[in-house]
Amino acid sequence: DVQLQASGGGLVQPGGSLRLSCAASGFTFDDYSIGWFRQAPGKEREGVSCISSSDGSTYYADSVKGRFTISSDNAKNTEYLQMNSLKPEDTAVYYCAVAFGPCPEGVGSKYEYDYWGQGTLVTVSS
């Protein structure tokens, strides 16, 4: 069965950095994509970034472009989200998800992803 495990969250000060990890297992598809989403209390889950396994294409939400970087370590079946210059507005539970096929029109919506991890909490505060 497909399993995703997000980790690496924690408490950081504004301007700080974190690297989130998403360990994927349980599937052998060659063509898939990994998306990162986040959800703050009382808000909808929003797409943050996506990376396609087929060609390595990456996509970012405007709110994080230039600050976050998504990457893959194929040998470890792990995807990363490097988060720099963090702001209090970045505080949320961050989830990784799998979509079969390339990234759906950028990051895409939450309805376009097939499997989800439990998420990891990122808190940005002084």
C-alpha positions, 0 to 999 in steps of 0.5 A: 500500500502507498505510504507517505511520511512527512517529517522535519517540522518544528519551531523556528524564528522568523527568517529561519529555515527548515527542511521537510522530508517526505518518505514515500513507499509502497508503489512502483509507478515511474510517472508520478508527482509529489506535492506539498500542501499546508493547512493553517487553523481555520483555513483551507488546505493550499498547494505549496509545491510540486515535483514531477518524477518524469522530468524533475519539473517543479512548481511553486505557489506565489506565496513561497516562490523564491523562498522554498525549494522542492527536490528529490533523492531518488536513491532514498525515495524521499522528497524534500522541501527546503524552507528559507526566510520563514514568515509567521504566515508560513505556520501550518501543518505541512502535508506531502501527497502523491499524484499519479502522472506529472504535476497537475497544472502547476501544484494543482488542487488537493483533489488531484492527489491520490495519497496523503501523509499525516503531516508535520507541524511548522511554527514560525514565531519569535 
